[in-house]
Amino acid sequence: MKTATFPPLRVDPELREAAENVLSDGETLSKFAEQAIRYQVERRQAEAAFVARGLASRDRAIETGMYVSADDVLKKMVIARTKARNRKTRT
C-alpha cells in the first residue's frame, strides 16, 4: 500500500515544545501527530455512529409510537451501575 502525507502543520513554538516534551523514548513528533490524528478520526467516527443510532431510534419511536420514559432509563442505569460496582468490589 502506498503511503500518503498530511500537509505541513504550522503551530506556535510553545505547542511544538510542549508536544516534544511529552514524547515517549524513541517516539518521533511525526508518530505522535499520526497517533493523535488516528485517535481523533476514530473518536469522530464513533460519535457519528452514536448520533446515527440515536436518530434511528428516534425515528423508530416516532413510527411505532413506542417510547421509553426517562425515568425508566435512569432506573435501568442505576441498576447497571450498582451491579458494576458490586462486581468491582468483589475482585
C-alpha positions as CSV (number, residue, x, y, z in Angstrom):
1,M,0.0,0.0,0.0
2,K,1.3,3.4,-0.9
3,T,1.6,5.9,1.9
4,A,0.3,9.5,1.9
5,T,1.3,12.6,3.7
6,F,-0.5,15.3,5.6
7,P,0.0,18.9,4.8
8,P,2.6,20.7,6.9
9,L,1.2,21.8,10.2
10,R,2.0,25.2,11.5
11,V,1.8,25.7,15.3
12,D,3.0,28.1,17.9
13,P,6.5,27.3,19.1
14,E,5.1,26.7,22.6
15,L,2.8,23.9,21.4
16,R,5.6,22.3,19.5
17,E,7.8,22.4,22.6
18,A,5.0,21.0,24.8
19,A,4.5,18.1,22.3
20,E,8.2,17.4,22.2
21,N,8.3,17.3,26.0
22,V,5.7,14.6,26.2
23,L,7.1,12.2,23.6
24,S,8.0,8.7,24.8
25,D,11.5,7.4,24.4
26,G,12.2,6.8,20.7
27,E,8.9,8.4,19.7
28,T,9.0,10.9,16.9
29,L,6.9,14.0,16.6
30,S,5.6,12.6,13.3
31,K,4.5,9.4,15.0
32,F,2.9,11.4,17.8
33,A,0.9,13.5,15.3
34,E,-0.2,10.4,13.4
35,Q,-1.5,8.8,16.6
36,A,-3.3,12.0,17.5
37,I,-4.9,12.2,14.1
38,R,-5.8,8.5,14.2
39,Y,-7.4,8.9,17.7
40,Q,-9.5,11.9,16.6
41,V,-10.7,10.1,13.4
42,E,-11.8,7.1,15.5
43,R,-13.5,9.3,18.1
44,R,-15.4,11.3,15.5
45,Q,-16.4,8.1,13.7
46,A,-17.7,6.7,17.0
47,E,-19.5,9.9,17.7
48,A,-21.1,9.9,14.2
49,A,-22.3,6.3,14.7
50,F,-23.7,7.2,18.1
51,V,-25.7,10.1,16.7
52,A,-26.9,7.9,13.8
53,R,-28.1,5.2,16.2
54,G,-29.9,7.9,18.3
55,L,-31.6,9.3,15.2
56,A,-32.6,5.9,14.0
57,S,-34.0,5.1,17.5
58,R,-36.0,8.4,17.5
59,D,-37.4,7.6,14.0
60,R,-38.4,4.1,15.2
61,A,-40.1,5.6,18.2
62,I,-42.0,8.1,16.0
63,E,-43.1,5.3,13.6
64,T,-44.2,2.8,16.2
65,G,-45.3,5.2,18.9
66,M,-43.4,3.2,21.5
67,Y,-41.3,5.3,23.8
68,V,-39.3,4.6,27.0
69,S,-39.6,7.2,29.7
70,A,-36.6,9.0,31.0
71,D,-37.4,7.6,34.5
72,D,-37.3,4.0,33.2
73,V,-34.0,4.6,31.5
74,L,-32.5,6.2,34.6
75,K,-33.7,3.3,36.8
76,K,-32.0,0.8,34.4
77,M,-28.8,2.9,34.5
78,V,-28.8,2.9,38.3
79,I,-29.3,-0.9,38.4
80,A,-26.4,-1.4,35.9
81,R,-24.1,0.9,37.9
82,T,-24.9,-0.9,41.1
83,K,-24.2,-4.3,39.5
84,A,-20.9,-2.9,38.1
85,R,-19.8,-1.5,41.4
86,N,-20.7,-4.8,43.2
87,R,-18.6,-6.7,40.6
88,K,-15.7,-4.3,41.1
89,T,-15.7,-4.7,44.9
90,R,-15.7,-8.5,44.7
91,T,-12.5,-8.6,42.7
